[in-house]
Amino acid sequence: DSGVTQTPKHLITATGQRVTLRCSPRSGDLSVYWYQQSLDQGLQFLIQYYNGEERAKGNILERFSAQQFPDLHSELNLSSLELGDSALYFCASSAGDLGGEQFFGPGTRLTVL
Amino acid sequence: ILNVEQSPQSLHVQEGDSTNFTCSFPSSNFYALHWYRWETAKSPEALFVMTLNGDEKKKGRISATLNTKEGYSYLYIKGSQPEDSATYLCANFGNEKLTFGTGTRLTIIP
């Protein structure tokens, strides 16, 4: 158990809908990262927050947004969902914001029908 | 090298044998190299984070080396056991983000 929690575990929704994925980092970690893993693709970095502020951005679509709250939990919002958004979404956390070991949550499996 | 590349893509090894695989990464804008172990139906688990050229790290039967000048890292597993079966991911931390390779899928044959 990494200490990172994600909810929900599974999510099934329809195209055009909006969903919110939630992540609580390990106690004491200030950075939260979001990754997407689609079929036959590696882990793709989406976005990082450090202590409430956006720190780095990867290949995140404009339809997706995230935030980190004062209690350091983070939410990833996915809107106008398309079939291609079906994937496993991981959240990870680390103590600092520069290159340190990341601890991954169990992931949220999103299926868009 | 523009992206993180891992080879081989998959590997079958007899129990008890030793094995190794490679991660290549852009040597420019390098800050840290990560190795993760990812078992089926679980989440990736950090093995090593390496930053210094020539660095060598060890955890039990698993070790890794790093060459930042030429942009590669090797992961070694000595005396493979069935529980070593997993996908091994490397990732380069540069330009403020972690870029993952597609992994080496290791299967240990009992």
Interface residues (C-beta under 8 A of the other chain):
Chain A: S2 Y33 Q41 G42 L43 Q44 F45 Q48 R55 A56 K57 G58 F90 L98 G99 G100 E101 Q102 F103 F104 G105 P106 G107
Chain B: Y31 A32 H34 Y36 K42 S43 P44 E45 A46 V49 T51 L89 A91 F93 E96 K97 L98 T99 F100 G101 T102 G103
